[in-house]
Amino acid sequence: MPVKFDDDVKKRLKRIEGQVRGVLKMMEEDEACKDVVSQLAAVRSAVDKTIAYVVATNLEKNILEEKAGKNSSKLVKDAVELFIKSK
């Protein structure tokens, strides 16, 4: 079933988009490699946090819809596998 993403996750992605544009500008301006890499690491961290947020939000929604029934352990397992696959 499709997931409806809330405004928070969209704001996070827009912020990441701005970070990536900033990195591109740094590259165009021949900034130091260590500074570019530092900003790329910040982008990666922001993406990782966004992935975790999306997985956790989806898991919470699915468990609540299941009313913590017998499928909840499968839902948790699926969420963990999805998170691991994203790494």
ABEGO torsion letter per residue (X at the ends): XBBBBBAAAAAAAAAAAAAAAAAAAAAAAGBBAAAAAAAAAAAAAAAAAAAAAAAAAAAAAAAAAAGGBAAAAAAAAAAAAAAAAAX
